[in-house]
Amino acid sequence: MRRLLIIVLMGLFSITAWAQTGGKGKTKTSVQYQYKKKEVFDFGELSIQGNVLTPGDITVKKRKRKKFRTQFRTRNNFDREIRVDLKEVE
């Protein structure tokens, strides 16, 4: 029984190791990208044809603000709390 348990455990560990290597016995190599450190754009040679237009009237419309209800309960009477406080003071 003990031998069977040891064999099963060794088989499980070897399966997980085989799965981590990709199943081929080799480890996967990671791909590394190398980007340019500096790139220069020359816009001096760029010519654009067309008419320059300016905006005629820039206005911002006032919008109605949303009014939210308060999340607090409004209470008109605090007599009970005042009485409790007075009893604690006495």
Buried (B, 14 or more C-beta within 10 A) or exposed (E): EEEEEEEEEEEEEEEEEEEEEEEEEEEEEEEEEEEEEEEEEEEEEEEEEEEEEEEEEEEEEEEEEEEEEEEEEEEEEEEEEEEEEEEEEE
